[in-house]
Amino acid sequence: MMTLHRWSVSWTLMAYFNKSEAEADSIMFEVHKLGAAVAGIYEYQIAEQKVYEVMELAKENDYPLKITGEPTE
């Protein structure tokens, strides 16, 4: 059974990062095991917008999500 937290993470990955359900679940489990995962690689402004939108969604719905934008090397 998928908890609300896991569902919200998977849904967010599908809705904001265009991941399939399988990809979203894989990323979610990677976060669960390792503490972090890459949801996508975007140009700076697009990444900043996605971070903002997801954080606003999390705040509005009391989702315990953490998202950061980090430069690639």
Biopython code that builds the backbone (N, CA, C, O; Angstrom):
import numpy as np
from Bio.PDB.StructureBuilder import StructureBuilder

atoms = [
    (1, "MET", "N", (0.837, -1.185, 0.000)),
    (1, "MET", "CA", (0.000, 0.000, 0.000)),
    (1, "MET", "C", (0.882, 1.248, 0.000)),
    (1, "MET", "O", (1.848, 1.327, 0.758)),
    (2, "MET", "N", (0.553, 2.209, -0.839)),
    (2, "MET", "CA", (1.341, 3.428, -0.937)),
    (2, "MET", "C", (0.780, 4.469, 0.025)),
    (2, "MET", "O", (-0.415, 4.764, 0.007)),
    (3, "THR", "N", (1.645, 5.016, 0.859)),
    (3, "THR", "CA", (1.218, 6.041, 1.798)),
    (3, "THR", "C", (0.997, 7.360, 1.066)),
    (3, "THR", "O", (1.409, 7.524, -0.082)),
    (4, "LEU", "N", (0.336, 8.301, 1.750)),
    (4, "LEU", "CA", (0.088, 9.611, 1.157)),
    (4, "LEU", "C", (1.392, 10.294, 0.789)),
    (4, "LEU", "O", (1.490, 10.918, -0.268)),
    (5, "HIS", "N", (2.402, 10.182, 1.657)),
    (5, "HIS", "CA", (3.695, 10.813, 1.368)),
    (5, "HIS", "C", (4.297, 10.252, 0.087)),
    (5, "HIS", "O", (4.732, 11.010, -0.780)),
    (6, "ARG", "N", (4.324, 8.938, -0.034)),
    (6, "ARG", "CA", (4.895, 8.321, -1.240)),
    (6, "ARG", "C", (4.074, 8.686, -2.467)),
    (6, "ARG", "O", (4.630, 8.950, -3.533)),
    (7, "TRP", "N", (2.757, 8.701, -2.321)),
    (7, "TRP", "CA", (1.910, 9.073, -3.446)),
    (7, "TRP", "C", (2.195, 10.509, -3.869)),
    (7, "TRP", "O", (2.283, 10.791, -5.064)),
    (8, "SER", "N", (2.340, 11.422, -2.908)),
    (8, "SER", "CA", (2.568, 12.829, -3.247)),
    (8, "SER", "C", (3.906, 13.016, -3.941)),
    (8, "SER", "O", (4.021, 13.844, -4.845)),
    (9, "VAL", "N", (4.911, 12.265, -3.535)),
    (9, "VAL", "CA", (6.226, 12.354, -4.191)),
    (9, "VAL", "C", (6.120, 11.845, -5.622)),
    (9, "VAL", "O", (6.589, 12.503, -6.551)),
    (10, "SER", "N", (5.513, 10.686, -5.805)),
    (10, "SER", "CA", (5.377, 10.133, -7.160)),
    (10, "SER", "C", (4.547, 11.053, -8.047)),
    (10, "SER", "O", (4.913, 11.314, -9.193)),
    (11, "TRP", "N", (3.436, 11.539, -7.520)),
    (11, "TRP", "CA", (2.583, 12.429, -8.299)),
    (11, "TRP", "C", (3.342, 13.688, -8.702)),
    (11, "TRP", "O", (3.239, 14.126, -9.848)),
    (12, "THR", "N", (4.094, 14.270, -7.788)),
    (12, "THR", "CA", (4.864, 15.480, -8.070)),
    (12, "THR", "C", (5.888, 15.229, -9.166)),
    (12, "THR", "O", (6.054, 16.056, -10.063)),
    (13, "LEU", "N", (6.567, 14.109, -9.101)),
    (13, "LEU", "CA", (7.552, 13.782, -10.137)),
    (13, "LEU", "C", (6.893, 13.617, -11.506)),
    (13, "LEU", "O", (7.452, 14.028, -12.523)),
    (14, "MET", "N", (5.713, 13.019, -11.527)),
    (14, "MET", "CA", (5.001, 12.845, -12.792)),
    (14, "MET", "C", (4.475, 14.184, -13.311)),
    (14, "MET", "O", (4.588, 14.473, -14.502)),
    (15, "ALA", "N", (3.908, 14.996, -12.433)),
    (15, "ALA", "CA", (3.268, 16.242, -12.845)),
    (15, "ALA", "C", (4.258, 17.344, -13.194)),
    (15, "ALA", "O", (4.041, 18.080, -14.158)),
    (16, "TYR", "N", (5.327, 17.473, -12.441)),
    (16, "TYR", "CA", (6.245, 18.600, -12.626)),
    (16, "TYR", "C", (7.516, 18.242, -13.385)),
    (16, "TYR", "O", (8.184, 19.123, -13.926)),
    (17, "PHE", "N", (7.855, 16.954, -13.428)),
    (17, "PHE", "CA", (9.097, 16.547, -14.082)),
    (17, "PHE", "C", (8.860, 15.568, -15.228)),
    (17, "PHE", "O", (9.801, 14.976, -15.757)),
    (18, "ASN", "N", (7.583, 15.402, -15.608)),
    (18, "ASN", "CA", (7.202, 14.563, -16.754)),
    (18, "ASN", "C", (7.759, 13.147, -16.673)),
    (18, "ASN", "O", (8.189, 12.585, -17.680)),
    (19, "LYS", "N", (7.749, 12.575, -15.473)),
    (19, "LYS", "CA", (8.220, 11.203, -15.295)),
    (19, "LYS", "C", (7.036, 10.242, -15.446)),
    (19, "LYS", "O", (5.901, 10.574, -15.104)),
    (20, "SER", "N", (7.323, 9.057, -15.959)),
    (20, "SER", "CA", (6.306, 8.010, -15.990)),
    (20, "SER", "C", (6.109, 7.523, -14.557)),
    (20, "SER", "O", (6.897, 7.847, -13.669)),
    (21, "GLU", "N", (5.062, 6.750, -14.343)),
    (21, "GLU", "CA", (4.831, 6.224, -13.001)),
    (21, "GLU", "C", (6.012, 5.359, -12.549)),
    (21, "GLU", "O", (6.436, 5.435, -11.395)),
    (22, "ALA", "N", (6.536, 4.544, -13.453)),
    (22, "ALA", "CA", (7.680, 3.681, -13.111)),
    (22, "ALA", "C", (8.915, 4.513, -12.772)),
    (22, "ALA", "O", (9.618, 4.221, -11.805)),
    (23, "GLU", "N", (9.181, 5.563, -13.581)),
    (23, "GLU", "CA", (10.327, 6.436, -13.300)),
    (23, "GLU", "C", (10.152, 7.159, -11.968)),
    (23, "GLU", "O", (11.088, 7.251, -11.174)),
    (24, "ALA", "N", (8.947, 7.668, -11.732)),
    (24, "ALA", "CA", (8.673, 8.393, -10.495)),
    (24, "ALA", "C", (8.854, 7.481, -9.288)),
    (24, "ALA", "O", (9.450, 7.886, -8.290)),
    (25, "ASP", "N", (8.351, 6.265, -9.369)),
    (25, "ASP", "CA", (8.500, 5.326, -8.259)),
    (25, "ASP", "C", (9.967, 4.979, -8.031)),
    (25, "ASP", "O", (10.409, 4.860, -6.888)),
    (26, "SER", "N", (10.715, 4.816, -9.108)),
    (26, "SER", "CA", (12.139, 4.507, -8.994)),
    (26, "SER", "C", (12.889, 5.651, -8.298)),
    (26, "SER", "O", (13.709, 5.409, -7.413)),
    (27, "ILE", "N", (12.609, 6.885, -8.696)),
    (27, "ILE", "CA", (13.244, 8.047, -8.062)),
    (27, "ILE", "C", (12.834, 8.138, -6.598)),
    (27, "ILE", "O", (13.670, 8.405, -5.735)),
    (28, "MET", "N", (11.557, 7.919, -6.315)),
    (28, "MET", "CA", (11.063, 7.986, -4.943)),
    (28, "MET", "C", (11.789, 6.971, -4.063)),
    (28, "MET", "O", (12.179, 7.302, -2.943)),
    (29, "PHE", "N", (11.977, 5.748, -4.546)),
    (29, "PHE", "CA", (12.653, 4.731, -3.759)),
    (29, "PHE", "C", (14.146, 5.031, -3.612)),
    (29, "PHE", "O", (14.750, 4.689, -2.595)),
    (30, "GLU", "N", (14.740, 5.669, -4.624)),
    (30, "GLU", "CA", (16.134, 6.093, -4.513)),
    (30, "GLU", "C", (16.287, 7.129, -3.395)),
    (30, "GLU", "O", (17.238, 7.081, -2.615)),
    (31, "VAL", "N", (15.347, 8.055, -3.334)),
    (31, "VAL", "CA", (15.358, 9.042, -2.250)),
    (31, "VAL", "C", (15.201, 8.344, -0.907)),
    (31, "VAL", "O", (15.891, 8.677, 0.056)),
    (32, "HIS", "N", (14.305, 7.385, -0.845)),
    (32, "HIS", "CA", (14.067, 6.655, 0.400)),
    (32, "HIS", "C", (15.331, 5.927, 0.863)),
    (32, "HIS", "O", (15.648, 5.917, 2.052)),
    (33, "LYS", "N", (16.050, 5.318, -0.087)),
    (33, "LYS", "CA", (17.251, 4.550, 0.254)),
    (33, "LYS", "C", (18.475, 5.426, 0.479)),
    (33, "LYS", "O", (19.232, 5.205, 1.425)),
    (34, "LEU", "N", (18.675, 6.424, -0.389)),
    (34, "LEU", "CA", (19.918, 7.199, -0.371)),
    (34, "LEU", "C", (19.780, 8.601, 0.208)),
    (34, "LEU", "O", (20.778, 9.254, 0.513)),
    (35, "GLY", "N", (18.551, 9.059, 0.356)),
    (35, "GLY", "CA", (18.329, 10.389, 0.911)),
    (35, "GLY", "C", (18.221, 11.489, -0.125)),
    (35, "GLY", "O", (17.867, 12.619, 0.212)),
    (36, "ALA", "N", (18.518, 11.184, -1.375)),
    (36, "ALA", "CA", (18.433, 12.187, -2.450)),
    (36, "ALA", "C", (18.447, 11.477, -3.797)),
    (36, "ALA", "O", (18.875, 10.328, -3.909)),
    (37, "ALA", "N", (17.969, 12.187, -4.818)),
    (37, "ALA", "CA", (17.986, 11.673, -6.186)),
    (37, "ALA", "C", (17.842, 12.853, -7.143)),
    (37, "ALA", "O", (17.427, 13.939, -6.738)),
    (38, "VAL", "N", (18.178, 12.642, -8.387)),
    (38, "VAL", "CA", (18.042, 13.670, -9.418)),
    (38, "VAL", "C", (16.700, 13.474, -10.110)),
    (38, "VAL", "O", (16.408, 12.398, -10.632)),
    (39, "ALA", "N", (15.883, 14.536, -10.107)),
    (39, "ALA", "CA", (14.587, 14.488, -10.784)),
    (39, "ALA", "C", (14.718, 14.918, -12.234)),
    (39, "ALA", "O", (13.901, 14.538, -13.073)),
    (40, "GLY", "N", (15.734, 15.702, -12.530)),
    (40, "GLY", "CA", (15.941, 16.158, -13.896)),
    (40, "GLY", "C", (17.075, 17.151, -13.965)),
    (40, "GLY", "O", (17.512, 17.686, -12.946)),
    (41, "ILE", "N", (17.550, 17.393, -15.172)),
    (41, "ILE", "CA", (18.600, 18.379, -15.420)),
    (41, "ILE", "C", (18.028, 19.392, -16.399)),
    (41, "ILE", "O", (17.611, 19.050, -17.506)),
    (42, "TYR", "N", (18.020, 20.652, -15.962)),
    (42, "TYR", "CA", (17.375, 21.720, -16.715)),
    (42, "TYR", "C", (18.279, 22.944, -16.764)),
    (42, "TYR", "O", (19.223, 23.072, -15.985)),
    (43, "GLU", "N", (17.967, 23.845, -17.700)),
    (43, "GLU", "CA", (18.622, 25.143, -17.705)),
    (43, "GLU", "C", (18.276, 25.844, -16.397)),
    (43, "GLU", "O", (17.245, 25.560, -15.786)),
    (44, "TYR", "N", (19.139, 26.758, -15.972)),
    (44, "TYR", "CA", (19.032, 27.378, -14.656)),
    (44, "TYR", "C", (17.644, 27.944, -14.362)),
    (44, "TYR", "O", (17.058, 27.633, -13.325)),
    (45, "GLN", "N", (17.120, 28.763, -15.251)),
    (45, "GLN", "CA", (15.832, 29.417, -14.984)),
    (45, "GLN", "C", (14.683, 28.413, -14.910)),
    (45, "GLN", "O", (13.775, 28.571, -14.093)),
    (46, "ILE", "N", (14.715, 27.407, -15.737)),
    (46, "ILE", "CA", (13.680, 26.376, -15.701)),
    (46, "ILE", "C", (13.774, 25.604, -14.393)),
    (46, "ILE", "O", (12.757, 25.323, -13.759)),
    (47, "ALA", "N", (14.989, 25.264, -13.990)),
    (47, "ALA", "CA", (15.185, 24.548, -12.721)),
    (47, "ALA", "C", (14.680, 25.378, -11.550)),
    (47, "ALA", "O", (13.990, 24.856, -10.674)),
    (48, "GLU", "N", (15.014, 26.663, -11.525)),
    (48, "GLU", "CA", (14.563, 27.536, -10.444)),
    (48, "GLU", "C", (13.040, 27.594, -10.390)),
    (48, "GLU", "O", (12.461, 27.581, -9.304)),
    (49, "GLN", "N", (12.387, 27.657, -11.542)),
    (49, "GLN", "CA", (10.926, 27.706, -11.588)),
    (49, "GLN", "C", (10.318, 26.411, -11.063)),
    (49, "GLN", "O", (9.341, 26.439, -10.315)),
    (50, "LYS", "N", (10.897, 25.271, -11.454)),
    (50, "LYS", "CA", (10.388, 23.989, -10.972)),
    (50, "LYS", "C", (10.546, 23.868, -9.459)),
    (50, "LYS", "O", (9.636, 23.398, -8.776)),
    (51, "VAL", "N", (11.689, 24.287, -8.935)),
    (51, "VAL", "CA", (11.909, 24.255, -7.485)),
    (51, "VAL", "C", (10.849, 25.110, -6.795)),
    (51, "VAL", "O", (10.238, 24.682, -5.815)),
    (52, "TYR", "N", (10.638, 26.309, -7.307)),
    (52, "TYR", "CA", (9.642, 27.210, -6.701)),
    (52, "TYR", "C", (8.243, 26.599, -6.735)),
    (52, "TYR", "O", (7.545, 26.586, -5.722)),
    (53, "GLU", "N", (7.837, 26.097, -7.891)),
    (53, "GLU", "CA", (6.485, 25.536, -8.035)),
    (53, "GLU", "C", (6.260, 24.340, -7.122)),
    (53, "GLU", "O", (5.201, 24.216, -6.506)),
    (54, "VAL", "N", (7.247, 23.466, -7.034)),
    (54, "VAL", "CA", (7.094, 22.279, -6.187)),
    (54, "VAL", "C", (7.086, 22.666, -4.710)),
    (54, "VAL", "O", (6.327, 22.095, -3.927)),
    (55, "MET", "N", (7.916, 23.622, -4.323)),
    (55, "MET", "CA", (7.917, 24.062, -2.921)),
    (55, "MET", "C", (6.585, 24.719, -2.556)),
    (55, "MET", "O", (6.079, 24.515, -1.453)),
    (56, "GLU", "N", (6.024, 25.491, -3.455)),
    (56, "GLU", "CA", (4.718, 26.100, -3.202)),
    (56, "GLU", "C", (3.643, 25.024, -3.062)),
    (56, "GLU", "O", (2.803, 25.098, -2.166)),
    (57, "LEU", "N", (3.668, 24.036, -3.936)),
    (57, "LEU", "CA", (2.722, 22.924, -3.855)),
    (57, "LEU", "C", (2.862, 22.210, -2.513)),
    (57, "LEU", "O", (1.862, 21.892, -1.870)),
    (58, "ALA", "N", (4.085, 21.960, -2.097)),
    (58, "ALA", "CA", (4.327, 21.262, -0.830)),
    (58, "ALA", "C", (3.799, 22.076, 0.345)),
    (58, "ALA", "O", (3.159, 21.529, 1.243)),
    (59, "LYS", "N", (4.063, 23.369, 0.342)),
    (59, "LYS", "CA", (3.578, 24.229, 1.429)),
    (59, "LYS", "C", (2.057, 24.259, 1.477)),
    (59, "LYS", "O", (1.468, 24.122, 2.549)),
    (60, "GLU", "N", (1.425, 24.435, 0.336)),
    (60, "GLU", "CA", (-0.036, 24.533, 0.263)),
    (60, "GLU", "C", (-0.732, 23.257, 0.726)),
    (60, "GLU", "O", (-1.847, 23.305, 1.247)),
    (61, "ASN", "N", (-0.069, 22.115, 0.535)),
    (61, "ASN", "CA", (-0.695, 20.833, 0.848)),
    (61, "ASN", "C", (-0.055, 20.119, 2.035)),
    (61, "ASN", "O", (-0.357, 18.957, 2.309)),
    (62, "ASP", "N", (0.824, 20.819, 2.731)),
    (62, "ASP", "CA", (1.530, 20.235, 3.880)),
    (62, "ASP", "C", (2.245, 18.936, 3.522)),
    (62, "ASP", "O", (2.278, 17.998, 4.319)),
    (63, "TYR", "N", (2.820, 18.886, 2.313)),
    (63, "TYR", "CA", (3.622, 17.736, 1.913)),
    (63, "TYR", "C", (5.005, 17.893, 2.523)),
    (63, "TYR", "O", (5.564, 18.990, 2.487)),
    (64, "PRO", "N", (5.569, 16.841, 3.075)),
    (64, "PRO", "CA", (6.913, 16.928, 3.653)),
    (64, "PRO", "C", (7.984, 16.718, 2.574)),
    (64, "PRO", "O", (8.785, 15.787, 2.658)),
    (65, "LEU", "N", (7.990, 17.585, 1.570)),
    (65, "LEU", "CA", (8.946, 17.447, 0.476)),
    (65, "LEU", "C", (10.091, 18.434, 0.630)),
    (65, "LEU", "O", (9.918, 19.536, 1.151)),
    (66, "LYS", "N", (11.251, 18.021, 0.172)),
    (66, "LYS", "CA", (12.396, 18.920, 0.106)),
    (66, "LYS", "C", (12.945, 18.820, -1.315)),
    (66, "LYS", "O", (13.149, 17.725, -1.839)),
    (67, "ILE", "N", (13.174, 19.956, -1.916)),
    (67, "ILE", "CA", (13.698, 19.992, -3.272)),
    (67, "ILE", "C", (14.747, 21.081, -3.352)),
    (67, "ILE", "O", (14.578, 22.156, -2.775)),
    (68, "THR", "N", (15.818, 20.813, -4.057)),
    (68, "THR", "CA", (16.859, 21.814, -4.248)),
    (68, "THR", "C", (17.252, 21.835, -5.709)),
    (68, "THR", "O", (17.073, 20.851, -6.427)),
    (69, "GLY", "N", (17.779, 22.942, -6.137)),
    (69, "GLY", "CA", (18.371, 23.063, -7.463)),
    (69, "GLY", "C", (19.868, 23.185, -7.278)),
    (69, "GLY", "O", (20.340, 24.054, -6.544)),
    (70, "GLU", "N", (20.608, 22.332, -7.932)),
    (70, "GLU", "CA", (22.056, 22.329, -7.782)),
    (70, "GLU", "C", (22.710, 22.328, -9.156)),
    (70, "GLU", "O", (22.220, 21.680, -10.080)),
    (71, "PRO", "N", (23.814, 23.053, -9.291)),
    (71, "PRO", "CA", (24.489, 23.074, -10.591)),
    (71, "PRO", "C", (25.113, 21.729, -10.915)),
    (71, "PRO", "O", (25.557, 21.005, -10.024)),
    (72, "THR", "N", (25.141, 21.399, -12.217)),
    (72, "THR", "CA", (25.836, 20.196, -12.655)),
    (72, "THR", "C", (27.302, 20.554, -12.861)),
    (72, "THR", "O", (27.661, 21.722, -13.011)),
    (73, "GLU", "N", (28.105, 19.561, -12.865)),
    (73, "GLU", "CA", (29.541, 19.824, -13.030)),
    (73, "GLU", "C", (29.969, 19.724, -14.469)),
    (73, "GLU", "O", (31.145, 19.916, -14.778)),
]
sb = StructureBuilder()
sb.init_structure("model")
sb.init_model(0)
sb.init_chain("A")
sb.init_seg("    ")
for serial, (resi, resn, name, xyz) in enumerate(atoms, 1):
    if name == "N":
        sb.init_residue(resn, " ", resi, " ")
    sb.init_atom(name, np.array(xyz, "f"), 0.0, 1.0, " ", f" {name:<3s}", serial, name[0])
structure = sb.get_structure()
